[in-house]
Amino acid sequence: MANISAAPVDLTRQTNGEMAIGFRYRVDAAPTGPVFLTLDEGMVDMTRIFGAAPIGEWREIKVRLSCLREAGANVAEVSEPFGLSTESGFSISFENVRLASNEGDAVCPTD
């Protein structure tokens, strides 16, 4: 598991504005089991996305905050704004984790 922790912050406005968590990633070894993106207690399954990514190639993704809210995140009091969790083999590099505007390019992996 990898996560970023901080003092709690209210992301309700950003969620209602359809903002997203954006980050660059490079899959170094494909997942052998489920991989989840987390926002506190909210989590979405990213296995399909990471499993389809070419090994060793940098890519960028934006995941809608509203998707994480629907998956159980309390966006009014976020203390862990980013996490990746798996209990299986998987290797990923990531950078530039940020709140990002949704310009029609943000996804919800559960769609």
Secondary structure as the mmCIF struct_conf table of DSSP 4:
data_model
#
loop_
_struct_conf.conf_type_id
_struct_conf.id
_struct_conf.beg_label_comp_id
_struct_conf.beg_label_asym_id
_struct_conf.beg_label_seq_id
_struct_conf.end_label_comp_id
_struct_conf.end_label_asym_id
_struct_conf.end_label_seq_id
STRN STRN1 ALA A 2 ILE A 4
BEND BEND1 ALA A 7 ALA A 7
STRN STRN2 VAL A 9 VAL A 9
HELX_RH_AL_P HELX_RH_AL_P1 THR A 12 ASN A 16
TURN_TY1_P TURN_TY1_P1 GLY A 17 GLU A 18
STRN STRN3 ALA A 20 ALA A 29
BEND BEND2 THR A 32 GLY A 33
STRN STRN4 VAL A 35 LEU A 39
TURN_TY1_P TURN_TY1_P2 ASP A 40 GLU A 41
STRN STRN5 GLY A 42 ASP A 45
HELX_RH_AL_P HELX_RH_AL_P2 THR A 47 ALA A 52
BEND BEND3 ALA A 53 ALA A 53
HELX_LH_PP_P HELX_LH_PP_P1 PRO A 54 PRO A 54
TURN_TY1_P TURN_TY1_P3 ILE A 55 GLY A 56
STRN STRN6 TRP A 58 ARG A 64
HELX_RH_AL_P HELX_RH_AL_P3 LEU A 65 GLU A 70
TURN_TY1_P TURN_TY1_P4 ALA A 71 GLY A 72
TURN_TY1_P TURN_TY1_P5 VAL A 75 ALA A 76
BEND BEND4 GLU A 77 GLU A 77
STRN STRN7 VAL A 78 VAL A 78
BEND BEND5 SER A 79 SER A 79
STRN STRN8 PHE A 82 THR A 86
BEND BEND6 GLU A 87 SER A 88
STRN STRN9 SER A 91 ALA A 100
BEND BEND7 GLU A 103 GLY A 104
STRN STRN10 VAL A 107 VAL A 107
TURN_TY1_P TURN_TY1_P6 PRO A 109 THR A 110
#
